[in-house]
Every structure is written in C-alpha cells, then in structure tokens.
Amino acid sequence: MMIAIPLDETKKNVCVSFGRAPYYLFHNTETNTSDIIENPAARAAGGAGIQAAQFVADHSADTVITVRCGQNASDVLLASGIAVYQSAQTSAADNLKLLAEGKLEKLSHFHPGFHGKA
C-alpha cells in the first residue's frame, strides 16, 4: 500500500490544506520506507487541489490521510481508486500507526473548496 499525507513546513505534521500543502509524505507499507516530496501544486494560481490530487495519483498512492479535502480534489482521488481517510492526530507518524491499527475513519464530507480564497 502507498499512503500519501500532506505535510506542513515541519515535514512531520499533517497540513490542514490538502492542495496547498508544501510537502507530501509517501509511505510504502510493503517496504516500510517513506519519501517526502515537495508539492508542485502548492503555489498554483488555481486548481491546487486538483493538481495535488493528480500528483498523489501519479505517485501510485492508493490511500490518502488528510484533515480535509475539497470536492474537486476528492473527485480526482476517488476516480483514481484512492481511499481518503480523516487525519486523527497532528503527527503524520501517529496517523500512519492509527491507519495500520484500523482506527482511522474514511473521510465522508468534502467541502466545496476555497476557490479564490487564501
């Protein structure tokens, strides 16, 4: 399983913004290895959520853990067969542990987005 988590500037904590997160953690559960990659959509003029979702899909993620997610980004994720889980802790490592223990809930509410807002 490849898990993607949007990270804040600390590169350790889950970012509250899915599309504009500065980094993404990609964790491979089969090899127990992780990579942190800069999010190319973070500074997009528009459509950051869609671009970030495509970035996640392009990196073969099949699971996302996030605080929240916009509708357009979720459409891309779900169409790509990517499961979306609600983050329950600040730390990305803690969320990975909770997911492995089956203690994270699937994200069921997707907001309309922050189009034109910071």
Residue pairs with C-beta under 8 A, 6 or more apart in sequence:
1 28
1 29
1 30
1 62
1 63
2 26
2 27
2 28
2 29
2 59
2 60
2 61
2 62
2 63
3 25
3 26
3 27
3 29
3 61
3 62
3 63
3 64
3 65
3 96
3 99
4 24
4 25
4 26
4 27
4 56
4 59
4 61
4 63
4 64
4 65
4 82
5 14
5 24
5 25
5 27
5 64
5 65
5 66
5 87
5 92
5 95
5 96
6 14
6 15
6 17
6 18
6 21
6 23
6 24
6 39
6 52
6 66
6 67
7 13
7 14
7 15
7 21
7 22
7 23
7 24
7 25
7 36
7 92
8 14
8 15
8 16
8 21
8 22
8 23
9 22
11 23
11 25
11 36
12 91
12 92
12 93
13 90
13 91
13 92
14 65
14 66
14 67
14 87
14 89
14 90
14 91
14 92
14 95
15 21
15 22
15 23
15 67
16 67
16 68
18 49
18 52
18 53
18 64
18 66
18 67
18 68
18 69
18 70
18 73
19 41
19 42
19 44
19 48
19 49
19 50
19 51
19 52
19 53
19 70
19 73
20 39
20 41
20 42
20 48
20 52
21 39
21 42
21 52
22 38
22 39
22 42
23 36
23 37
23 38
23 39
24 36
24 37
24 39
24 52
24 55
24 56
24 59
25 34
25 35
25 36
25 92
26 34
26 35
26 36
26 37
26 59
26 61
27 33
27 34
27 96
28 34
29 100
37 59
39 52
39 55
40 51
40 55
41 47
41 48
41 49
41 51
41 52
41 55
42 48
42 52
44 51
46 115
47 72
49 69
49 70
49 72
49 73
49 113
50 72
50 73
50 76
52 73
53 72
53 73
53 74
53 76
53 77
53 80
53 82
54 76
56 64
56 77
56 82
57 76
57 77
57 80
57 82
61 82
62 81
62 82
62 83
63 82
63 83
63 84
63 85
63 99
64 77
64 82
64 83
64 84
64 85
65 85
65 86
65 87
65 92
65 95
65 96
65 99
65 104
66 84
66 85
66 86
66 87
66 107
67 86
67 87
68 107
68 111
69 77
69 84
69 107
69 110
69 111
70 110
70 111
70 112
70 113
70 114
71 110
71 111
71 112
71 113
72 113
73 110
73 113
74 84
74 107
74 110
77 84
78 84
83 106
84 106
84 107
85 99
85 104
85 105
85 106
85 107
86 104
86 105
86 106
86 107
87 95
87 104
88 94
88 95
88 98
88 103
88 104
88 105
89 95
89 98
95 104
98 104
